[in-house]
Amino acid sequence: MSEPPRGRAEEFGRFLEIQNLGLNLPFALAFLLTASMGVPSWWTVLWIVVAFVGARNAGHAFNRIVDRDYDRQNPRTQQRALVTGRYSLPFAVGMVALNSAALLVAAFFLNPLALVLAPIALAAVFGYSFTKRYTALTTVFLGFVEGIPPAAIYIAVRGSLPLAALAAVGALIAWGTAFETVHSLGDVDADRAAGLSSIPVRIGTRPASQLVPALHAVALLLLALFGALAHLSFPFFVGLGGMALIAAAIDLRVIRNPTNITRPFRLHMALGAIFLAGVAVAMFVPLPIQ
């Protein structure tokens, strides 16, 4: 069944997966608050947001280019703009170049170390597009990509990587791997038909679904360690408790019906918002003196 025609704004948003910003932008903003130990300058906020959006947009546009032949074979992706011809290949290449340049400019205005490391970040966000062709561990690589923002933000703000930032990186690697494993469960039939690899294709949907709760548990433990190392107060850990409840709801749905990912995907959207709220309250709302 074909989708109804999209307006220009919706088409552009779908091309760059703008609707998925809620999955990781709140995490990035939370780490920006902790790295700055309070409210950062508007200059820092501006260039970190530009760098974050530039990197993700470049990665999504690049993925659309290299995956367009596979997207034709997957019912979930057959309506993507490069497949249908609504967008041209030169347009997509231009989006990759423009957003890559935005990342590099932002890194330049942040600090020299950020500028040196920006091409490595680009190589990572481009590289994941090829991993499914060669390894079942593509979800782990995607988790690694999603673990970059805490490190990048601390480097941009402080020029260093304290232990708290490393704990956050580990947490988001586990969190991202869990989310991408859920996402790959929805594509397992199309991936198998196209000869592509993934953890669900390699080990089966049931065992893959059982990895998700373990990855969520590791992520939550590392986020708790991050909170302790960053000296965040009690409300942060209350927020982690809320995240644990939502993660448990995701886990139950995935285990019961591994290939129906719509509801788990939507529930993931709430996790970043809760994390950002917990960090903000812990940092800016004074606790009553006992």
N, C-alpha and C positions, 0 to 999 in steps of 0.2 A: 504494500500500500504506500503510495507516494505521500509526502508531507505537503501541507498547504504552503503556498508561496510565502516567503519571508520578506519583510521590509529590509531596507538597506542597513539600518542600524542593527537589527536582529541578525542579519547575515554576517555582518562584520564581527559582532559579538560572538557568534558561534564559531567563526573562523579562528578567533584567538581564545576561545573558551573563557570569555569574560565572566560568564555565569559561575565559573568555578573559583573565582578569586576568594570567595568566602572560605575555601578549604585551607588556604595557607597565609593569606595576607594578615588576618588577626594574629597568627603566631609571630609573623615578622614584626608587627607593631608592638607586640608584647616584649619581644627581645630588644627592640629599640628602646623601650622605656627602661628595662633593667640595665642595658649597656650604658645608658646615659645617667643612670642612678637618679632619675627624675624626668622632668620634662626636657626633651632635647630642643636645640635651637630649630627654628623653622627652616634654616638653611640645610641642616643635617636631615631633617625630615624630608624635605623636598628631594634631595639627591638620592637618599636611600629608597624612597618610593619610586623615583624614576629608574633607578638601577634594578629594583625588584620587578617592576612591570616590564621594563625592557628585556630583562633576561627571560622571563616567562613567555612573553609574546614572541621573542625570537625563537625560543624552543618550540612553541606550538606551531608557528608558521613553518619552521624547518621540518617538523614532523609531518605536516600536511603534504609537503613536497615529496619527501622520501617514501611516505606510506601511501601515496595516491593509488598505486596499482593494487595494493592489498585492500585499501578502503573500498574499491569497486566490488570486492568479493564478500565484504562483511555487511549483512543487512543493517547493522547499527550505524554504519558509516557511509552507506551508499549515497546519501544526500549531501555529503560534504561538498563545499563549493568548488574545489579543484576537480572533483569527480564529475560533477554535473556540468562544469564549464562556466558556472556563474562568476568564478574568479579565474584569472589566467595565471599561468606559471610565472611570467615576469612580475606580475603583481605580488605573488607570494615571495619571490626572491627579493623584491624591493622591501617587503615587510621585514624579512630577516635582516637585511642590511640596515634599515632604519632603526630597528629596535636594538640591534647589536651596537650600533653607534651610540644610541642613547645610554646603554649600559656603560660604555667606555668613557663617555663624557661625564656621566655621573661619578664614576670611579675617580676620574681626574680631579674633580672638585672636592672629593672626600679626603683622600690622602694618598701618598705615593704607593704604599703597600697595597691598597685597594686597587689601584691602577695596574700594578704588576700582576695581581691575581685574577683580575677580571677576565682575561683570555682563557684562563684555566676553567673558570666557571662557565664560560660559553662553550668550551670543548665538552664539558660534562652535559650541559643541557642539549647539545646537538648529538652527542654520542649515544644517548639512550635510545634514539630513534632506530639505531641499527642493531641493538642488542637482541631483540626477539628473533632475529634471523639466525643467531649463532648460539644462544644459550637460553636455558630455562630460567636463569637467574635475572632476567630483565626486570622483574619487580624489585629485586634487591638493588639493582642499579638505580632504578627510579627512586627508591627510598633514599639512596645516597644523594641523589640530586636534590631531593626535598630536605635533606639535612644540611644543605649548604647555607641557607639564610642565617641561622644563628651565628655561624662562624663569620660569614661575610659582614654581618651587622656589627659584631664586636670588633672586627678588624677596622671597619669603617669609622666607628666611634672612638675606639680606644687605641687602635693600632696594635692590639695584642689579643691573645686567646687565653683567658683565664679558665680554671677548671670548670666553673659554672657553664661557660660557653661550650666546652667539650661535652659535658653531660647533656646539654640541650641538643647538640649535634647528634649524639647517640640516640636520644629520645626520638627525634624527628626522623632519623633513619628507620628506626623500628616502626614508628607511626606511619611513615610513608610507605614502607614495605607492606604493612597490613592493609592500608587503603588500596594500594595498587594490586595486591593479591585479590581483594574483593572485586576490583574492577576487572581483572583478568578472568575471574570466574564467569562473568557475563559474556565473555568472548570465546569461551573454550571451544565451542563447536566450530566457529568461524576460523579460529586459529588452527585447529586440527585440520580442517579442510584445505587451508592455504599452505599447510606445511610449516607453520610457525610454531615456535616453542614457547612454553610458559610453565610455571610451576604446576598449575592445574592440568595442563596437557601431559606433563611428564609423570606426575605422581597420582593424578586423579582428582576429581572435584571434592570428594569427601575428605581425604587427607589434607588437601590444600585449605579447605574451610577450617579445619581444626588447627591450622597454624595461626589463624587470625587472632584468637584469644591470647595465645602465648605472646605474640608480638605486641598486642595492646598492653599486656601486663608488664613487659619489659619497658615499653615506652613510658607508662605511668610511673614505674619505679625510678626511671632516670629523670623524669620531670620532677619527682619529689626530691631527688638528689640535687637537681638544679635549684629548686626553691630553697633548700637548706644552704647550699653554697652561696646563693645570691642574697641570703639573709632576709627572705621574704616572710611576712608575718602570717598569722593563722588563716586569714581569709583566702590566701592562695591555696592552701591545702584543702579548704572547704570546696573551692572550685575544682580541684583535682578529684574530689569525691564525686562531684556532679559529672565530671568527664567519665569517671569509672562506671557510673550507672548507665550513661548513654553507650559507652563502649560495650557493656554487657548486653544491652538491648541489640546492638549491632551483631555481636557474636552469636546470640541465640538465633537471630533471623538467618544469618549466613549458614550456620550449621544445619538448621532445619530445611532451608531451601537454597543451596549454594549458588545456583545459577540465576536467581531472581535478585538483582542487585539494586533495584530502584530505591527501595526504602532504606537499606544500609547506606547508599550513597547520600541520600538526603540527610540522614541522621549525622553523617560525618560533618556536615556544614555547621552543626551546632557546637562542635567540639572546640574549634578555634575561637569562637565568640566567648565561650565560657572561660577558656584559658586567658584571653585578653582581659576579661572582666575581673578574674581572680587576681591577675597581676596588678591591674590598675587599683583595685580596692586595697590590696595589700600594701601598695606603695603610697597611696594618697589619702586614704581614709584612716584617721587616727583611731586606735583602739581605746576604749575607755580604761582609765587607770583603776586597777583593782585596789 
